[in-house]
Amino acid sequence: DYPEDENINFNMGLAAYGMENYPLALFYFERLLMWNPDADRVRLEMAMTYMAMNQPEEAKREFETVLSHDPPEQVRENILAYMELMESQEPGPNVSGTLQLGWFYDSNVNYGASSELVETDIGDIILDDEALPSEDQGMLASASVHASLPLDEDGEILALIGGNHYRTEHDTENHTDMATTGGSTGLRFIMGNHILQVQGKVQDIDYGGHDLINLRGGSITYLYAVTPRTHLIADSHLEWRDNLPNDDRDAWFTSLGGYVRFMIGDSGSNLVLGARYFKDDAKEAVHSSAGYDLSATYTMKLPEEITISIGLGYKDIRYDAPASTLVQTDRRDHERRLTASIKKGIWEGFSVMLSTQVSSHTSSFDAYSYNKFMHSVSLIYEF
């Protein structure tokens, strides 16, 4: 802790605000105002924090104090706009959401094998054309909405609820169309530089126009802000996955992950490094697996509302049984992936995003080895 350094306290307040730890942000802003009551920039940040906590009267008080100091005309106009916005809104939950509509190209919509020749213990076999990669393009659409409602005066306990829908429509390979619909609800507890979140969720997955999986489960996420720029995150998931076409694939899925997030600069750029262990415990051993996933994602915030994101990932999966009666060794897969995107704000709430994902999947059973390239361009609206 650096109690006498104003710059550090201010940055710590901004970082706490950025991670939605509003009570901690108020702590640092109030400390600064004790030293310098005329620090209008700090008071404005405090007003924004009160707005985020659905405390309009406190926000209005801070805005009016800044107005009494005769700020520059642009600052005055911004304050008046915020005050008008607060007056037009009824107190209630903090609601946000995203709408997305786009076009995509997929080099391997059916996850077809990289080679038509597959080696087995009894000799080589040749796959038919339907088992080889098939490319296609189409439209994608998604919608999500999330709301948080403070359950106490300090905004340290929040009720959470959300819903989402995602779907793809292929031009020709309609049997690979996918749609997912889900919802979640839970609680978030903010305790200084600690955040604990508990959620339950449901999700239904449709593939090729038919029900595929009904998912029911929950998750626990814990965040510890070691410093304003370094955050440690741990999460665990428990899900029951009901595979409707094939009961042998019904499974309990569990995972445990750990991540570290480094905030870089004052623009919101960050680097996230993660590791996750997972296990799929299906009714039949051939569908049961366990493994680990490593990831690194760098997000860079640039001027002109430009965001660039680059991600690398590696996954190792070991199955509990051979993939086929044609082989005796248990199946083991490896996946390497690269993702990249660039997003540009074009108007209030609207942005355009270009993204690409390249993945290489290798398996001890050649029929499950494949390469996949997916590119998309989307129009996004956030509110």
N, C-alpha and C positions, 0 to 999 in steps of 0.2 A: 504494500500500500504506500502511496506517495501523497499524504494529506496536504502538503503545502505547495504542490506543483499544479498550477491552474490548468496548464495545457493537458497534463495527464488526466486530471479529473474531468475535464471537458470531453476528451476523447473516450474516456471510460463511460461517461454518460451516453455519448452517441452510440458506442458499441452495445451498451445495454439496451438502448432503444431499438437498435437494429435487430437484436435477437428477441425482441418483444418482452424483455424483462423490464417493464415500465416502473415498478416500484424501485428497482435498483437505479434506473436512470434518474428518477426524481431525487434520490439520495445524493447523487453527485451534483446535479444542478442546484439543489438547495444549498449544498456546501459552498458552491461557488458564489451564490448570491449572498451568503453570509459575509464573505470577504469583500464582495463588490456588488452592492445592490443596484448599481446603474449599468450592469452588464446586460444590455438589451438582447444580445445574441443568445445568451444563456436563458434569458426569460422567454424568448420565443421558442426555444427548444423545449422548455418546460411546458409551455402552452400546448405545443404539439403532442407532448406526452400525455397531458391531461385529456386531450381530444381522443387519443388512442384508447384511453381508459374509460371513455364514455362519461367524463366529468366536465361537461360544458361550462358550468359556472366557474370552476377553478381556471379553466382555459381562458374564459372571457376576462377574468380578473387580471391575468398576466398580460393578455393582449392590450387591455386598456392602460395598464401601467406603461407599456412601451409607447403607446400612442401619446401619452402625456409627456413623453420626452422628445416630442417633435422629430420622429424618425424621417429618413429620406422618403420622397414621394412614392417610389416603387414599393418600399417596405410598407408604407401606410396602406397602399392599395391592396397589397397581399393580405394584410391583417384584416381589413374590412371585408375582403372576400371570404376569408375563413369564418369571420363572425357571422356573416350572412348565411353561410352554409350551415353553421351550427344552429341558427335560429330556424332554419327550414327543416331540420331533422328532429324527429321525436327520439327521446332516449330509448335505447334498445340495444340489440346485439350488434356486434361489429361483423358485417357481412362482406365477403369478397368472392370473386369468382373469375372464371376464364372461359371464353368461347374460342374455338379454333376450327378453321375450315381450310383444307389444303389438298394438294395433289401429291402423289407419291409414285415412285418407280421401285420395283422389287425384282432383283435378278433371280430369286429363287423362292417363289411363293410357297412351294410345296416341300421345302427342305430336302430337295432331291440330292442323291449321292453324287459326289464329285467324279466318281468313275463307274462305268457300267460293269467293270470286272471286280468281283468280290472274292477274296481268298477265304476258304474254309478248310476245316480239318479233313474233309473228304474230297477236296479239289476246288477248282475255281468255278464260279457260276457267273452268268451274265444277266444283269438286271434288264427288265423291259423298260420301254420308253417312259412309262408313267412314273417310274421310280427315279428318273433323272430330272435335273433342274428345269423348271418352267418359269419364264419371266412374265411379268405383267405390270400394269400400271392401274391407277384408279384414284378414288377420292377418299379422304379421311376427314373425320369430324369428331370433335370432343367438346364436352361441356362439364364444368365442375363448379360447385358452390360450397363455401365453407362459412360457418358462423361461430362466433365465440361470444359468450354472455358472462360478464362478471357476476360472481355469486357472493362477493363480499365488497365492502366499501373501498378497500385498498386495491382491488383488482388483482389479488394474488391467487384467487381460485376462479378458474374459468370453466364453464360448461361448453363443450365442443360438439358440433354436429356438421356433417357434410355429405355430399353426394357427388357422383361422377358417372359419366357415360362416354364411351369411346367406341368408334366403329370404323371399319374399312369396307369399301365397295370396289371390287376388282372389275376391270372391263370385261375379261373373258373367263378367268378362273374363279367363277362365283362360288365354287365349293370350298374356297379358302377364305371367304369373307368372314370377318370376326367382329363381334360386338361384346363389350363388357359393360355391365351396369353394377354399381356398388354404392354402399352407404356406410357411414361410420358415426359413432357417437362416443363421447368420453369426457374426461376431466383433465385439466392442466393445473398443476400446483407450482407457483413461483415462490422460491424461498431464497432471497438474496441472489447469489450467483449460481443457484441450483434450480433446475426446472425438471419436474417429473410429469410425464404424460401417460395416461392409461386410456386405451381405446378398444372398443369392440367394433367389428366390421362384418359386412356381408358382401358378397360379390358373385354375380352370375355371369358365366362365360358362354357365349354362343359361337359355334364354328360351322360355317357352311350352311347356315340357316337352321341348325339343330342345337338343342341344349347340350352342352359339353360338360361343364363343371359348375357345381354349386359350392361356394366356399363360405365357411363360417369360422370366425376366429377372433383373436385379439392380439394386442401388442402393448409393450411397456417400453417407453423411451425415457432416458435420463441424460440430461445435459449439465455439464459442470464447466463454468467459465473460469479456467485457470487464471487467465488474464483477459483484458478486453479483446485481445487479438488471438487468443488461443482457446479453443473450446474442445472438450472431450465429450464424446457422445457414445452411449451404449444403448442397444435396443434388442429386444427379444420378441419373437412371434410364435404363436401356436395357432394352427389352422386345421380344420377338418375339410378335406377336399373330396367331395362326392362326385365321382366320375360317372355320369349317367349312362353312357353307352356301354361301359365295361366295369362291372363291380370289382373285378380283380385289381383295378387301378385305384380304388378308393384308398385314401391315405391320410395319415396324420403328418402334417408338415411342421417342423420346428426349425428355428434359426436363432443364432446369437451373433450379434455383430458389434464391432467397435470401430470408432472413427475419430479422427482428429481434424479439426478445421482451423486453418490459419488465415486470419484476415490480413490482407495486404493493402497498404496505403489507406487513404480516406475515402476512396470511391466506392467501396463495397466489393472489390476484387477479393477472391479467396481461393485457397487450395484445400481440397478435402482428400485425405488418405483413409482407406477403409479396408477391413478384413471381416469376413463373415463365414461362419460354419453353418451348414444346413443339413437336414436329414429328412428324407421322404420315406415314411414307413408304410408301404402299401400292403394290401392283403396277400399279393403274390410277390415272391422274392425277385422275380425278373423285373418288376417295376419299382422295387425299393432301391434307394440310393442314398449316398451321403457324400459330402465334399466341402470344399471351401471356395471362396470367391474373393479376389483381391482387386481393388479399384483405386484409381487416382483421377481426380477431376479438378481442372483449373478453370475458373471463371473470371474473366477480365472485363471490368466495366470501363468503357471508354467515353470520351465526350460525344456529344450529338446523339445521346441515347442509344449507343451501340454496346451490345454485350456479346462477347465471344466466349465459347465454352469448348474445351477439349477434354476428352476422357479416354482412359486406357483401362482395360480389364482383363483378368485371367481367371478361368474357372476350371477346377479339377473335380470330376465326378466319378465315384466308384459305385458300381451296381453290385447287388448281392448275389447275382446269378449271371450265367452266360446270356448273351443277347439272343441266341438261337440254338436249336438242337444240333446245328451244323458245326458248332465250336464248343470247346470244353472250358476255356478260361473265362472268368468273370469279366464282364464288360467294363471298360474304363474309358472315359471321354475327357477331352481337353478343349477348352474354348478360349480363343483370343479375340478381343474386340477393340475397335477404335470408333469413337463417336466425336463428331465436331458439329458445331452450329454457330451461326451468326444471326443476331436479332437486332433490328433497327426500329426504333420508335418513329412513327410517321405522323401521328396525330394524337390528340388527347385520348389515352386509353388504348390506342390501336398500334400494332407493330407488325412487321413482316419478319419471318424467320426462315432461313435456309438451313437444312440439317442433312447430315449423312451418317450412316452407320455401316461399318465393314466388320464382318466377323468370319472367323475360320474355326470350324469345328472338326476335330479329328477324333476317331474312335478306334478301339481295338478291333471292332467289327466294321469293316469298310463300308457297309451299307449305311452306316450312320455318320459317315464323314461327309461334310459339305462346306461350301463357301456361300456367303450371302452378302449382297450389297443393297442397301436401301437408301434412297435419296428422297427428300420431300421439300416442298415450299408451302408455307402456310400464312394465312392472315389470322392474327390473334387479337382479341379484345379482352382487356382486363379491367375489372371494376372492383 
